[in-house]
Amino acid sequence: MKKITAILSMIALLGCSSSEERYSSHYVCTFSFNTALHATSALTRTLTNPGMFVIVDVKREKGIHRLSIRPNNTNPVETTYLTTEEENRAIGNVGADGLLIIGCTTFNGLAAYDGQCPYCLANSTSRQFPLSFEAHGQAVSCSTCHRRYELNYSGTSSDGTRLIEYRVWIEGAFLRVTNG
């Protein structure tokens, strides 16, 4: 009986540590998006469409947040202004440099990744290595190191480098992305 308890304890510990390691805490990420106020946004549509991803560029202008939302399909970039106090208060730092990749994977549900190349971030003092869509939007690549990350497979490249991943969930009408 003691052996079984010890084995179950080890499995539980391993499960917790691998789950904790999955989400990055290196760059602070606090992002919230009210899907009820932006029901037609590509970001809102992404949440229920497996294989659909968007790159969200977050900038603060004149006291409000402006989102540039680039879908992985042929639709043009969409600009969304967050004009309510609640929306603007709910966004803090957004990862390494204000870019997020958010989508619905074909296998594991919702996913949120930093929009900067993790390999280049780890090997430079710069924070500007933006990723761009390729392979019909199912992968992103870095123009600096030329790594390609598969979005439907935990954001992994062929050499095993993984995208910086954040926790993502729906809470009422809000999409939340954090690492806290």
N, C-alpha and C positions, 0 to 999 in steps of 0.2 A: 504494500500500500504506500509506503514511504517513497519507493521508486517512482510510482505512478504520479504522486503528488509533486515530486521533484521535477519530473519530466514535463508535467503540465505547467509548472511554474516557469521553467526554462522557455517553453513555447510561448507563454504569455509575455515574458520579458523580451524575447526576440521579436515578437509581433509588434510590441509597443515601440521598441527602438527603431525598427525599420520604418514604421509609420511616421515617427517623429523625424527621421532623417529624410523622408520623402519631401517635406515642405521646408523651404529655405527660410532662414531668419536673418540672413546676411544683409539684405536690403529691406528696409521697412516698406510694407505695402498695406495701405488702407484705402479700399475703393468700394463705393456703393453706388448702385444705379437703380432708380425707381422705374421699373418696367411699366407700371400703370400710367405714369406721365409720358412715357416714350414708347407706347405700344407698337408703333410702326417701325421703330428703329431696327436696323440690322442686328444690333447687339441683342435686342429682345427676341428677335426671330431665331437667332443662333441657339438659344437655350433649349429649344425643342426640336432641332433639326440635326440629327446625327451626321457628322462629317462637315458641318458648317463651323467655320472659325472666323473671328475678326481680330484685327490688330487695332487696339485702342490707344491713341496718342492723347495724353491728358496735359493740358496747358492751363494756367491761370491767367486770365486777362481781365483787367478792370474789375477785380473783385469776384468774378465768377469763373467757373471751370468751363472750358471749351473742349469737347471731345471730337477728335477726328477718327471716324470709324471706317476702317478699310475691310470690307468683306473678302473672303477668299474666292468668291465667284466673280463674275464680270461686272457686277454692280459698281457704280462709282463710289468714291469716298464720300461719306456722309458727315456733315458737321452738326453737332448737337450742343446747344448751350444749356447748362444746368442753372436755371434761373431762380430756383427756390432756395431759401436759407437752409432748409433741411438737407437738400442735395449737396450744397456746397460745403456744409459742415461735415458731411459724412466722408469726404475725400481728404486724405492726408498725403503723405509721401506715397508715390506709386512706383515701387521697385527701384531698379538701378538708375533709370533715367526717364520715367514717365511713360513707358510703353508696356502694354499688356497684350497677351494673346489669350483670348477667351473663346471657348467653343464647346461643342458637344461631340465627344469622340464616338466612333462607331462601336466601341467595345465597352468603355468604362464610364460613360456619362459625362458630366461636366468636367472641364479642365481649365486651369488658368496658369499661364506661364509668363515669366518676364519676357519682354520683347527684345532683350539684348542678348548677344551670344555669350553663354557662360564660359566657354573656353577662352575667348578673348578678354572677358572681364577678369578672369583669374590670372591672366598673363600680361596685364597692362595696368597702368594707373588711370587710364581713360575709362569713362562709363558709356561711351557712345559707339556701340557696335550693333546697330539695329538689324533685326532679322526681317526678311521679306518672303512672301509666299512664293512657292513653286510647286510643281507636281499637282496641278489642278487644285491648289490650296490645301493639300493634305500634308504638306511639309513646309518648313521654313529653312532659309539658308542665310549664311553670313558671307558678305562680300569680302571680308578681310581674311578669314581662315578657310573659307569655302566648305565648312562643315554643313551638313544637311541634317535636320532634325525632323523625325517623323512624328506628327502631332497625335495620331491615333495610337501610337505605341509608347506612351509615357514620355514623349518628347525626347527620344533617344537618337543619337547619331550612330553611324556604323562603328565608330571606335569606342562606343559606350558612354560618351559624354552625354549628360542629361540636361535638358533645359531647367532653369530655376523654376520650381513649381510653387504655387501658392494655394492655400485652401480656398475653395469656392463653394457657395451654396445659395439657395433661394430661401429668403425669410419673408413670408408674406409676398408683397409686390417688389421687394428689394433683392437685387443680385448683390451678393457680398463677396469680396475677394480680399483676403488678409493673410498675414503670416503670424498674427498675434494670438 
